[in-house]
Amino acid sequence: MKRLHARIAEFEKAGDLLRKAFARDSFPVSATPEKIQSLNEQLMQVESNWLDPAGIPGRPWFQHLLYSSRYTYAHLEFPGLTEAVEKQDWKLAREQTVLLEKAVQKNTRLLKSAQSSWEKNHNDSFKVYSRAGGTILLTRGNFFGLSSRQRTGQAARARSRRPF
């Protein structure tokens, strides 16, 4: 279980780093619809990786590794692992732990890849140069002079387009 906790901490850190990279770099000129679409596709892949086609033990129709419901319809986190521990089936609990670890590791790699892609695309898309009285953006050969008021408005609009 210690390894699973460590993997979850790595996943959380990767998610935080991606969120910070997006917040830092989502300036309107660089956050094109294509870039945002690409990021959303990567995030949807993370979500679909939480599904196990075999389902949870005893209930194959529940395929989500993180969330399910009990027979009473009460919510249940880590359903395969939780039910194995409740039954004191330690072999099944180990198997479910390994399954969760693999999914968390895979999704951590995906989040890191999404962050890397976002930052690479951001750095390839434009550069920002500061000057007195405003900022000049160099974007694929185009110059844009922005006042501090324009930058503030654009930053607010960029925050409203966040995919998460």
PEVENQUI-V634303 format. One record per residue. N is the residue number from 1. RES is the residue in three letters. PSI is psi as a letter, one per 20 degrees, with the letter a starting at -180 (none if undefined). OMEGA is omega in whole degrees, 0 to 359 (999 if undefined). Layout:
BEGIN
n=N res=RES psi=PSI omega=OMEGA
n=N res=RES psi=PSI omega=OMEGA
END
This chain:
BEGIN
n=1 res=MET psi=h omega=180
n=2 res=LYS psi=g omega=179
n=3 res=ARG psi=h omega=179
n=4 res=LEU psi=g omega=178
n=5 res=HIS psi=g omega=179
n=6 res=ALA psi=g omega=179
n=7 res=ARG psi=h omega=179
n=8 res=ILE psi=h omega=177
n=9 res=ALA psi=h omega=177
n=10 res=GLU psi=g omega=179
n=11 res=PHE psi=g omega=180
n=12 res=GLU psi=g omega=179
n=13 res=LYS psi=g omega=179
n=14 res=ALA psi=g omega=177
n=15 res=GLY psi=g omega=178
n=16 res=ASP psi=g omega=180
n=17 res=LEU psi=g omega=177
n=18 res=LEU psi=g omega=180
n=19 res=ARG psi=g omega=180
n=20 res=LYS psi=g omega=178
n=21 res=ALA psi=g omega=179
n=22 res=PHE psi=g omega=181
n=23 res=ALA psi=h omega=182
n=24 res=ARG psi=h omega=191
n=25 res=ASP psi=j omega=185
n=26 res=SER psi=k omega=175
n=27 res=PHE psi=p omega=188
n=28 res=PRO psi=h omega=182
n=29 res=VAL psi=h omega=183
n=30 res=SER psi=h omega=184
n=31 res=ALA psi=m omega=180
n=32 res=THR psi=q omega=176
n=33 res=PRO psi=h omega=180
n=34 res=GLU psi=g omega=179
n=35 res=LYS psi=g omega=180
n=36 res=ILE psi=h omega=177
n=37 res=GLN psi=g omega=179
n=38 res=SER psi=g omega=179
n=39 res=LEU psi=g omega=179
n=40 res=ASN psi=h omega=178
n=41 res=GLU psi=g omega=178
n=42 res=GLN psi=g omega=179
n=43 res=LEU psi=h omega=177
n=44 res=MET psi=h omega=177
n=45 res=GLN psi=h omega=176
n=46 res=VAL psi=g omega=181
n=47 res=GLU psi=g omega=182
n=48 res=SER psi=h omega=178
n=49 res=ASN psi=i omega=176
n=50 res=TRP psi=i omega=180
n=51 res=LEU psi=p omega=176
n=52 res=ASP psi=o omega=182
n=53 res=PRO psi=h omega=180
n=54 res=ALA psi=i omega=181
n=55 res=GLY psi=r omega=178
n=56 res=ILE psi=q omega=182
n=57 res=PRO psi=p omega=178
n=58 res=GLY psi=i omega=179
n=59 res=ARG psi=m omega=185
n=60 res=PRO psi=i omega=179
n=61 res=TRP psi=i omega=173
n=62 res=PHE psi=o omega=187
n=63 res=GLN psi=i omega=183
n=64 res=HIS psi=p omega=182
n=65 res=LEU psi=h omega=184
n=66 res=LEU psi=h omega=187
n=67 res=TYR psi=q omega=175
n=68 res=SER psi=a omega=174
n=69 res=SER psi=q omega=176
n=70 res=ARG psi=r omega=177
n=71 res=TYR psi=h omega=178
n=72 res=THR psi=j omega=183
n=73 res=TYR psi=j omega=172
n=74 res=ALA psi=q omega=183
n=75 res=HIS psi=q omega=183
n=76 res=LEU psi=p omega=176
n=77 res=GLU psi=q omega=184
n=78 res=PHE psi=m omega=190
n=79 res=PRO psi=g omega=181
n=80 res=GLY psi=g omega=180
n=81 res=LEU psi=g omega=182
n=82 res=THR psi=g omega=181
n=83 res=GLU psi=h omega=177
n=84 res=ALA psi=g omega=179
n=85 res=VAL psi=g omega=179
n=86 res=GLU psi=h omega=177
n=87 res=LYS psi=i omega=185
n=88 res=GLN psi=k omega=175
n=89 res=ASP psi=n omega=189
n=90 res=TRP psi=h omega=176
n=91 res=LYS psi=g omega=178
n=92 res=LEU psi=h omega=178
n=93 res=ALA psi=g omega=177
n=94 res=ARG psi=g omega=179
n=95 res=GLU psi=g omega=180
n=96 res=GLN psi=h omega=177
n=97 res=THR psi=g omega=179
n=98 res=VAL psi=g omega=178
n=99 res=LEU psi=g omega=178
n=100 res=LEU psi=g omega=179
n=101 res=GLU psi=g omega=180
n=102 res=LYS psi=g omega=180
n=103 res=ALA psi=g omega=180
n=104 res=VAL psi=g omega=179
n=105 res=GLN psi=g omega=180
n=106 res=LYS psi=g omega=181
n=107 res=ASN psi=h omega=174
n=108 res=THR psi=g omega=177
n=109 res=ARG psi=g omega=179
n=110 res=LEU psi=g omega=179
n=111 res=LEU psi=g omega=178
n=112 res=LYS psi=h omega=178
n=113 res=SER psi=g omega=178
n=114 res=ALA psi=g omega=178
n=115 res=GLN psi=g omega=180
n=116 res=SER psi=g omega=179
n=117 res=SER psi=g omega=181
n=118 res=TRP psi=g omega=182
n=119 res=GLU psi=h omega=178
n=120 res=LYS psi=g omega=179
n=121 res=ASN psi=h omega=179
n=122 res=HIS psi=g omega=182
n=123 res=ASN psi=h omega=178
n=124 res=ASP psi=h omega=186
n=125 res=SER psi=g omega=183
n=126 res=PHE psi=r omega=174
n=127 res=LYS psi=q omega=180
n=128 res=VAL psi=p omega=177
n=129 res=TYR psi=p omega=178
n=130 res=SER psi=q omega=173
n=131 res=ARG psi=r omega=180
n=132 res=ALA psi=p omega=177
n=133 res=GLY psi=j omega=179
n=134 res=GLY psi=a omega=182
n=135 res=THR psi=q omega=173
n=136 res=ILE psi=p omega=177
n=137 res=LEU psi=p omega=174
n=138 res=LEU psi=o omega=184
n=139 res=THR psi=o omega=180
n=140 res=ARG psi=l omega=176
n=141 res=GLY psi=i omega=180
n=142 res=ASN psi=q omega=178
n=143 res=PHE psi=p omega=176
n=144 res=PHE psi=p omega=175
n=145 res=GLY psi=p omega=182
n=146 res=LEU psi=p omega=174
n=147 res=SER psi=r omega=179
n=148 res=SER psi=h omega=178
n=149 res=ARG psi=g omega=178
n=150 res=GLN psi=g omega=179
n=151 res=ARG psi=g omega=180
n=152 res=THR psi=g omega=179
n=153 res=GLY psi=h omega=179
n=154 res=GLN psi=h omega=178
n=155 res=ALA psi=h omega=178
n=156 res=ALA psi=g omega=178
n=157 res=ARG psi=h omega=179
n=158 res=ALA psi=g omega=180
n=159 res=ARG psi=h omega=182
n=160 res=SER psi=i omega=180
n=161 res=ARG psi=j omega=182
n=162 res=ARG psi=p omega=181
n=163 res=PRO psi=i omega=179
n=164 res=PHE psi=none omega=999
END
